[in-house]
């Protein structure tokens, strides 16, 4: 489940970056996060700190919640999914 979340989060970062027409290198420059770290985040290979999430959101000029726009808020409880939206 965590790996799936990391992958979806990374795809969201990449989607927002490409919508703005910027490269990983430019996002790295704007955010202060290394290009290799951004690449690994976009591929779902690395966990990301809150500090890094904040820096990337500011570099992309998006509110924090927009980075998590892929999440449908399903919560696993007692072997069943509950939609808490």
Secondary structure, DSSP 8 states (H G I E B T S, - for coil): -HHHHHHHHHHHHHHHHHHTT--HHHHHHHH---HHHHHHHHTT-S---HHHHHHHHHHHT--HHHHTTT---EEEETTEEEE--
